[in-house]
Amino acid sequence: MKKNVLLTIAYDGTDFHGWQRQPAARTVQGHLENVMSRLFKTPIILNGTSRTDAGVHAYGQRASFKAELGIPTERIPMVVNNALAGAEKGSFAISPVRILAAEDKDEDFHARFSSLGKEYIYRIRNSQTVDIFRRNYVYHVGEPLDVEAMRQAAGMLVGTHDFKSFEAAGSTPRETTVRTIYDARIEEKNSDDGRGRDVTLYIRGDGFLYNMVRIITGTLVDMGLGRIPPETMDLIMEAKDRSRGGHTAPPCGLYLSEVFYDAEALKKVKDR
């Protein structure tokens, strides 16, 4: 009997051409499907929730698949992670992809179409000193950021709005560009090396347009640098014009944090 299994997946997207399977490029979906198909001796097709771009990371990507498996669902993370490690070259190599959890779902469940929303995290290092060991995991901004101005602007994102101004130019037309943002929170702390600040955006909503989080982040950075007045965030949204927003932040600082299938959990956010 076929099982319908939901996986929770973490990955370092540095060396992948994004999540979605491509015929001539190494992707997270393609890599996982190849390893799991060999392991279980049956074709595995994953239905991922978010088609993250090249260089984007994930703490909690979700993907479902249907297959007849000869092992209990709770053992899938262990055996797949062992197979992923074995697929790497070198005795001490660690796989950039890891299965965190596996659970059985109803037959009609679909990781993407059943999801109610997501949370993304965007990490910025604000320092004159570049940390080369974090270059693939944060957006380095050398000039001082006005974090309070960024917070002011981020607060205007919360609610139901048309986010057309934050959709990449040339994107595939969608039925609607209206989305609901439940939380847009910015936190800051001193960097571990004592040479700057780590500024982190947490943004949670019922859906996101193509490059929406990266464009929002770039716009907030431009506001933090004094290039765009923070009080104009409402006007930028009302314009429904990509040219009114700021630059597109690089993919390296973006992380898919969580996918929600429970409405209460999606809307339960920290006090801002």
C-alpha atoms as a printed R data frame, in Angstrom:
    type eleno elety resid chain resno      x      y       z
1   ATOM     1    CA   MET     A     1  0.000  0.000   0.000
2   ATOM     2    CA   LYS     A     2  1.325  3.429  -0.934
3   ATOM     3    CA   LYS     A     3  2.087  5.860   1.822
4   ATOM     4    CA   ASN     A     4  1.748  9.618   1.532
5   ATOM     5    CA   VAL     A     5  4.722 10.980   3.447
6   ATOM     6    CA   LEU     A     6  5.528 14.563   4.438
7   ATOM     7    CA   LEU     A     7  9.208 15.390   4.880
8   ATOM     8    CA   THR     A     8 10.764 18.323   6.705
9   ATOM     9    CA   ILE     A     9 14.055 19.192   5.012
10  ATOM    10    CA   ALA     A    10 16.966 21.482   5.824
11  ATOM    11    CA   TYR     A    11 19.576 22.401   3.253
12  ATOM    12    CA   ASP     A    12 22.491 24.665   2.470
13  ATOM    13    CA   GLY     A    13 21.590 26.049  -0.942
14  ATOM    14    CA   THR     A    14 25.057 27.413  -1.774
15  ATOM    15    CA   ASP     A    15 26.010 24.789  -4.335
16  ATOM    16    CA   PHE     A    16 22.539 24.067  -5.690
17  ATOM    17    CA   HIS     A    17 20.670 25.715  -8.575
18  ATOM    18    CA   GLY     A    18 17.624 26.086  -6.367
19  ATOM    19    CA   TRP     A    19 15.037 23.569  -5.209
20  ATOM    20    CA   GLN     A    20 13.194 22.682  -8.408
21  ATOM    21    CA   ARG     A    21 14.368 19.768 -10.523
22  ATOM    22    CA   GLN     A    22 16.239 20.795 -13.700
23  ATOM    23    CA   PRO     A    23 17.537 18.464 -16.435
24  ATOM    24    CA   ALA     A    24 21.104 19.801 -16.574
25  ATOM    25    CA   ALA     A    25 21.700 21.359 -13.156
26  ATOM    26    CA   ARG     A    26 22.186 20.128  -9.588
27  ATOM    27    CA   THR     A    27 19.112 21.004  -7.547
28  ATOM    28    CA   VAL     A    28 17.937 19.998  -4.085
29  ATOM    29    CA   GLN     A    29 14.822 18.258  -5.393
30  ATOM    30    CA   GLY     A    30 16.733 16.428  -8.109
31  ATOM    31    CA   HIS     A    31 19.492 15.332  -5.727
32  ATOM    32    CA   LEU     A    32 17.030 14.060  -3.128
33  ATOM    33    CA   GLU     A    33 14.889 12.252  -5.684
34  ATOM    34    CA   ASN     A    34 17.938 10.492  -7.161
35  ATOM    35    CA   VAL     A    35 19.247  9.370  -3.778
36  ATOM    36    CA   MET     A    36 15.843  8.251  -2.493
37  ATOM    37    CA   SER     A    37 14.891  6.464  -5.735
38  ATOM    38    CA   ARG     A    38 18.091  4.395  -5.567
39  ATOM    39    CA   LEU     A    39 17.642  3.752  -1.859
40  ATOM    40    CA   PHE     A    40 14.015  2.604  -2.038
41  ATOM    41    CA   LYS     A    41 14.327  1.020  -5.492
42  ATOM    42    CA   THR     A    42 11.262  2.855  -6.772
43  ATOM    43    CA   PRO     A    43 10.773  6.236  -8.470
44  ATOM    44    CA   ILE     A    44 10.375  9.007  -5.881
45  ATOM    45    CA   ILE     A    45  8.777 12.279  -6.994
46  ATOM    46    CA   LEU     A    46  8.814 15.054  -4.404
47  ATOM    47    CA   ASN     A    47  6.201 17.814  -4.253
48  ATOM    48    CA   GLY     A    48  7.978 20.721  -2.565
49  ATOM    49    CA   THR     A    49  6.261 23.656  -0.906
50  ATOM    50    CA   SER     A    50  8.663 26.415  -1.951
51  ATOM    51    CA   ARG     A    51 10.705 26.634  -5.152
52  ATOM    52    CA   THR     A    52 13.663 28.367  -3.539
53  ATOM    53    CA   ASP     A    53 16.181 29.984  -5.896
54  ATOM    54    CA   ALA     A    54 19.857 29.182  -6.357
55  ATOM    55    CA   GLY     A    55 21.801 30.060  -3.223
56  ATOM    56    CA   VAL     A    56 18.736 30.206  -0.949
57  ATOM    57    CA   HIS     A    57 18.774 28.012   2.164
58  ATOM    58    CA   ALA     A    58 16.092 26.225   4.190
59  ATOM    59    CA   TYR     A    59 15.587 25.368   7.834
60  ATOM    60    CA   GLY     A    60 12.184 23.827   7.194
61  ATOM    61    CA   GLN     A    61 11.327 23.078   3.573
62  ATOM    62    CA   ARG     A    62  8.418 20.628   3.325
63  ATOM    63    CA   ALA     A    63  7.873 18.069   0.574
64  ATOM    64    CA   SER     A    64  5.490 15.152   0.184
65  ATOM    65    CA   PHE     A    65  5.667 12.001  -1.900
66  ATOM    66    CA   LYS     A    66  3.706  8.789  -2.420
67  ATOM    67    CA   ALA     A    67  5.419  5.412  -2.575
68  ATOM    68    CA   GLU     A    68  5.385  1.862  -1.269
69  ATOM    69    CA   LEU     A    69  8.190  1.673   1.260
70  ATOM    70    CA   GLY     A    70  9.549 -1.295   3.143
71  ATOM    71    CA   ILE     A    71 10.360  0.635   6.323
72  ATOM    72    CA   PRO     A    72  8.361  2.467   8.994
73  ATOM    73    CA   THR     A    73  7.908  6.169   8.268
74  ATOM    74    CA   GLU     A    74  9.751  7.195  11.432
75  ATOM    75    CA   ARG     A    75 12.911  5.522  10.128
76  ATOM    76    CA   ILE     A    76 12.970  7.461   6.835
77  ATOM    77    CA   PRO     A    77 15.111 10.366   8.148
78  ATOM    78    CA   MET     A    78 17.827  8.032   9.428
79  ATOM    79    CA   VAL     A    79 18.120  5.865   6.329
80  ATOM    80    CA   VAL     A    80 17.858  8.756   3.866
81  ATOM    81    CA   ASN     A    81 20.400 10.833   5.779
82  ATOM    82    CA   ASN     A    82 22.807  7.887   5.749
83  ATOM    83    CA   ALA     A    83 22.309  7.565   1.996
84  ATOM    84    CA   LEU     A    84 22.836 11.312   1.510
85  ATOM    85    CA   ALA     A    85 26.079 11.155   3.472
86  ATOM    86    CA   GLY     A    86 27.203  8.182   1.388
87  ATOM    87    CA   ALA     A    87 26.572 10.158  -1.801
88  ATOM    88    CA   GLU     A    88 29.192 12.751  -0.792
89  ATOM    89    CA   LYS     A    89 32.849 12.446  -1.732
90  ATOM    90    CA   GLY     A    90 35.434 12.115   1.039
91  ATOM    91    CA   SER     A    91 35.491 10.244   4.329
92  ATOM    92    CA   PHE     A    92 34.517 13.251   6.410
93  ATOM    93    CA   ALA     A    93 32.133 14.922   3.953
94  ATOM    94    CA   ILE     A    94 28.783 16.085   5.322
95  ATOM    95    CA   SER     A    95 25.706 16.263   3.124
96  ATOM    96    CA   PRO     A    96 24.325 19.787   2.510
97  ATOM    97    CA   VAL     A    97 20.811 18.280   2.689
98  ATOM    98    CA   ARG     A    98 19.229 16.658   5.730
99  ATOM    99    CA   ILE     A    99 15.821 15.133   6.444
100 ATOM   100    CA   LEU     A   100 14.658 16.428   9.820
101 ATOM   101    CA   ALA     A   101 11.349 14.583  10.099
102 ATOM   102    CA   ALA     A   102  8.914 12.319   8.248
103 ATOM   103    CA   GLU     A   103  5.242 11.778   8.968
104 ATOM   104    CA   ASP     A   104  2.324  9.949   7.392
105 ATOM   105    CA   LYS     A   105 -0.439 12.095   5.901
106 ATOM   106    CA   ASP     A   106 -3.876 11.460   4.414
107 ATOM   107    CA   GLU     A   107 -4.042 10.383   0.771
108 ATOM   108    CA   ASP     A   108 -5.294 13.772  -0.434
109 ATOM   109    CA   PHE     A   109 -2.589 15.778   1.363
110 ATOM   110    CA   HIS     A   110 -0.160 17.751  -0.829
111 ATOM   111    CA   ALA     A   111  2.808 19.598   0.684
112 ATOM   112    CA   ARG     A   112  2.347 22.654  -1.520
113 ATOM   113    CA   PHE     A   113 -1.404 22.889  -2.056
114 ATOM   114    CA   SER     A   114 -2.284 22.037   1.543
115 ATOM   115    CA   SER     A   115  0.009 24.694   3.030
116 ATOM   116    CA   LEU     A   116 -1.559 27.820   4.519
117 ATOM   117    CA   GLY     A   117  1.535 29.993   4.726
118 ATOM   118    CA   LYS     A   118  5.265 30.284   5.283
119 ATOM   119    CA   GLU     A   119  7.848 32.142   7.275
120 ATOM   120    CA   TYR     A   120 11.115 33.352   5.774
121 ATOM   121    CA   ILE     A   121 14.174 34.703   7.547
122 ATOM   122    CA   TYR     A   122 16.614 37.101   5.927
123 ATOM   123    CA   ARG     A   123 20.026 37.598   7.562
124 ATOM   124    CA   ILE     A   124 22.139 40.742   7.142
125 ATOM   125    CA   ARG     A   125 25.621 41.413   8.482
126 ATOM   126    CA   ASN     A   126 26.021 45.149   9.035
127 ATOM   127    CA   SER     A   127 29.736 45.715   9.387
128 ATOM   128    CA   GLN     A   128 32.657 47.417   7.672
129 ATOM   129    CA   THR     A   129 34.524 44.132   8.088
130 ATOM   130    CA   VAL     A   130 33.643 41.262   5.766
131 ATOM   131    CA   ASP     A   131 33.399 37.810   7.363
132 ATOM   132    CA   ILE     A   132 34.528 35.556   4.525
133 ATOM   133    CA   PHE     A   133 33.299 32.461   6.344
134 ATOM   134    CA   ARG     A   134 29.723 33.775   6.287
135 ATOM   135    CA   ARG     A   135 29.766 35.187   2.764
136 ATOM   136    CA   ASN     A   136 27.371 32.476   1.508
137 ATOM   137    CA   TYR     A   137 24.952 32.856   4.423
138 ATOM   138    CA   VAL     A   138 24.396 36.593   4.983
139 ATOM   139    CA   TYR     A   139 24.019 39.795   2.990
140 ATOM   140    CA   HIS     A   140 26.981 41.975   3.884
141 ATOM   141    CA   VAL     A   141 26.088 45.684   4.156
142 ATOM   142    CA   GLY     A   142 29.116 47.820   4.946
143 ATOM   143    CA   GLU     A   143 27.442 51.171   5.663
144 ATOM   144    CA   PRO     A   144 25.631 51.704   8.995
145 ATOM   145    CA   LEU     A   145 21.933 50.834   8.876
146 ATOM   146    CA   ASP     A   146 19.211 52.790  10.650
147 ATOM   147    CA   VAL     A   147 17.417 49.756  12.056
148 ATOM   148    CA   GLU     A   148 14.623 51.810  13.614
149 ATOM   149    CA   ALA     A   149 13.766 53.242  10.187
150 ATOM   150    CA   MET     A   150 13.687 49.699   8.816
151 ATOM   151    CA   ARG     A   151 11.374 48.598  11.646
152 ATOM   152    CA   GLN     A   152  9.041 51.511  10.966
153 ATOM   153    CA   ALA     A   153  8.749 50.530   7.312
154 ATOM   154    CA   ALA     A   154  8.469 46.790   8.017
155 ATOM   155    CA   GLY     A   155  5.487 47.429  10.289
156 ATOM   156    CA   MET     A   156  3.574 48.886   7.332
157 ATOM   157    CA   LEU     A   157  3.819 45.549   5.513
158 ATOM   158    CA   VAL     A   158  1.604 43.771   8.044
159 ATOM   159    CA   GLY     A   159 -1.931 43.215   6.821
160 ATOM   160    CA   THR     A   160 -3.555 42.404   3.494
161 ATOM   161    CA   HIS     A   161 -2.058 44.406   0.627
162 ATOM   162    CA   ASP     A   162 -1.317 44.219  -3.074
163 ATOM   163    CA   PHE     A   163  2.415 43.442  -3.185
164 ATOM   164    CA   LYS     A   164  2.855 43.926  -6.934
165 ATOM   165    CA   SER     A   165  5.650 46.446  -6.239
166 ATOM   166    CA   PHE     A   166  7.650 43.631  -4.641
167 ATOM   167    CA   GLU     A   167  7.309 41.085  -7.436
168 ATOM   168    CA   ALA     A   168 10.262 40.578  -9.788
169 ATOM   169    CA   ALA     A   169  9.811 42.198 -13.178
170 ATOM   170    CA   GLY     A   170  8.901 39.689 -15.885
171 ATOM   171    CA   SER     A   171  7.404 37.176 -13.457
172 ATOM   172    CA   THR     A   172  4.739 34.771 -14.666
173 ATOM   173    CA   PRO     A   173  1.359 36.558 -14.341
174 ATOM   174    CA   ARG     A   174 -0.622 35.456 -11.281
175 ATOM   175    CA   GLU     A   175 -4.332 35.444 -10.588
176 ATOM   176    CA   THR     A   176 -3.727 38.000  -7.830
177 ATOM   177    CA   THR     A   177 -0.759 39.738  -6.221
178 ATOM   178    CA   VAL     A   178 -2.684 40.377  -2.988
179 ATOM   179    CA   ARG     A   179 -1.143 38.655   0.022
180 ATOM   180    CA   THR     A   180 -1.580 38.809   3.796
181 ATOM   181    CA   ILE     A   181  1.486 39.383   5.970
182 ATOM   182    CA   TYR     A   182  1.009 38.373   9.598
183 ATOM   183    CA   ASP     A   183  4.425 39.397  10.892
184 ATOM   184    CA   ALA     A   184  7.336 41.493   9.631
185 ATOM   185    CA   ARG     A   185  9.800 41.773  12.490
186 ATOM   186    CA   ILE     A   186 13.409 42.981  12.566
187 ATOM   187    CA   GLU     A   187 15.833 41.965  15.295
188 ATOM   188    CA   GLU     A   188 19.438 43.039  15.798
189 ATOM   189    CA   LYS     A   189 22.329 41.916  17.958
190 ATOM   190    CA   ASN     A   190 26.091 42.335  18.058
191 ATOM   191    CA   SER     A   191 27.943 39.958  15.749
192 ATOM   192    CA   ASP     A   192 29.842 37.137  17.419
193 ATOM   193    CA   ASP     A   193 33.162 38.602  16.254
194 ATOM   194    CA   GLY     A   194 32.327 41.949  17.863
195 ATOM   195    CA   ARG     A   195 32.892 43.804  14.585
196 ATOM   196    CA   GLY     A   196 29.367 44.666  13.582
197 ATOM   197    CA   ARG     A   197 25.689 43.814  13.947
198 ATOM   198    CA   ASP     A   198 23.516 40.988  12.756
199 ATOM   199    CA   VAL     A   199 20.210 42.367  11.493
200 ATOM   200    CA   THR     A   200 17.518 39.747  10.856
201 ATOM   201    CA   LEU     A   201 14.134 40.086   9.156
202 ATOM   202    CA   TYR     A   202 11.398 37.584  10.041
203 ATOM   203    CA   ILE     A   203  8.449 37.705   7.672
204 ATOM   204    CA   ARG     A   204  5.404 35.437   7.787
205 ATOM   205    CA   GLY     A   205  2.445 35.373   5.422
206 ATOM   206    CA   ASP     A   206 -0.124 33.332   3.568
207 ATOM   207    CA   GLY     A   207  1.963 33.438   0.391
208 ATOM   208    CA   PHE     A   208  4.802 35.239  -1.359
209 ATOM   209    CA   LEU     A   209  5.365 36.457  -4.897
210 ATOM   210    CA   TYR     A   210  8.505 35.649  -6.891
211 ATOM   211    CA   ASN     A   211 11.494 37.347  -5.198
212 ATOM   212    CA   MET     A   212  9.092 39.172  -2.880
213 ATOM   213    CA   VAL     A   213 11.116 38.684   0.305
214 ATOM   214    CA   ARG     A   214 14.387 39.636  -1.377
215 ATOM   215    CA   ILE     A   215 12.855 42.814  -2.871
216 ATOM   216    CA   ILE     A   216 11.270 43.738   0.464
217 ATOM   217    CA   THR     A   217 14.652 43.222   2.140
218 ATOM   218    CA   GLY     A   218 16.453 45.320  -0.462
219 ATOM   219    CA   THR     A   219 13.859 48.074  -0.020
220 ATOM   220    CA   LEU     A   220 14.273 47.987   3.768
221 ATOM   221    CA   VAL     A   221 18.072 48.138   3.394
222 ATOM   222    CA   ASP     A   222 17.730 51.168   1.105
223 ATOM   223    CA   MET     A   223 15.554 52.775   3.771
224 ATOM   224    CA   GLY     A   224 18.069 51.891   6.462
225 ATOM   225    CA   LEU     A   225 20.773 53.582   4.379
226 ATOM   226    CA   GLY     A   226 18.677 56.721   3.914
227 ATOM   227    CA   ARG     A   227 18.139 56.220   0.184
228 ATOM   228    CA   ILE     A   228 14.351 55.815   0.467
229 ATOM   229    CA   PRO     A   229 12.244 57.493   3.188
230 ATOM   230    CA   PRO     A   230 10.751 54.738   5.414
231 ATOM   231    CA   GLU     A   231  7.408 56.536   5.619
232 ATOM   232    CA   THR     A   232  6.921 55.958   1.875
233 ATOM   233    CA   MET     A   233  6.461 52.179   2.260
234 ATOM   234    CA   ASP     A   234  2.667 52.584   1.981
235 ATOM   235    CA   LEU     A   235  3.081 54.663  -1.195
236 ATOM   236    CA   ILE     A   236  5.387 52.053  -2.711
237 ATOM   237    CA   MET     A   237  2.753 49.355  -2.137
238 ATOM   238    CA   GLU     A   238 -0.027 51.528  -3.499
239 ATOM   239    CA   ALA     A   239  1.957 52.197  -6.695
240 ATOM   240    CA   LYS     A   240  1.906 48.492  -7.696
241 ATOM   241    CA   ASP     A   241  5.075 49.239  -9.657
242 ATOM   242    CA   ARG     A   242  8.312 47.280  -9.216
243 ATOM   243    CA   SER     A   243 10.411 50.336 -10.136
244 ATOM   244    CA   ARG     A   244  9.193 52.114  -7.004
245 ATOM   245    CA   GLY     A   245 10.757 49.545  -4.689
246 ATOM   246    CA   GLY     A   246 14.385 49.144  -3.721
247 ATOM   247    CA   HIS     A   247 17.024 46.737  -4.983
248 ATOM   248    CA   THR     A   248 16.737 42.946  -4.845
249 ATOM   249    CA   ALA     A   249 18.810 41.598  -1.966
250 ATOM   250    CA   PRO     A   250 21.092 38.638  -2.828
251 ATOM   251    CA   PRO     A   251 19.862 35.058  -2.330
252 ATOM   252    CA   CYS     A   252 22.580 34.060   0.155
253 ATOM   253    CA   GLY     A   253 20.866 35.717   3.147
254 ATOM   254    CA   LEU     A   254 17.457 34.119   2.591
255 ATOM   255    CA   TYR     A   255 16.180 31.086   4.516
256 ATOM   256    CA   LEU     A   256 12.852 29.288   4.261
257 ATOM   257    CA   SER     A   257 12.170 28.932   7.965
258 ATOM   258    CA   GLU     A   258  8.814 27.201   8.345
259 ATOM   259    CA   VAL     A   259  5.782 26.007   6.396
260 ATOM   260    CA   PHE     A   260  2.401 26.062   8.118
261 ATOM   261    CA   TYR     A   261 -0.534 23.690   7.794
262 ATOM   262    CA   ASP     A   262 -2.348 24.997  10.861
263 ATOM   263    CA   ALA     A   263 -4.074 28.401  10.685
264 ATOM   264    CA   GLU     A   264 -3.663 29.162  14.391
265 ATOM   265    CA   ALA     A   265  0.065 28.430  14.317
266 ATOM   266    CA   LEU     A   266  0.483 30.612  11.212
267 ATOM   267    CA   LYS     A   267 -1.206 33.608  12.814
268 ATOM   268    CA   LYS     A   268  0.372 33.172  16.262
269 ATOM   269    CA   VAL     A   269  3.336 35.566  16.106
270 ATOM   270    CA   LYS     A   270  5.533 37.265  18.647
271 ATOM   271    CA   ASP     A   271  4.605 40.683  19.968
272 ATOM   272    CA   ARG     A   272  6.393 43.264  17.886
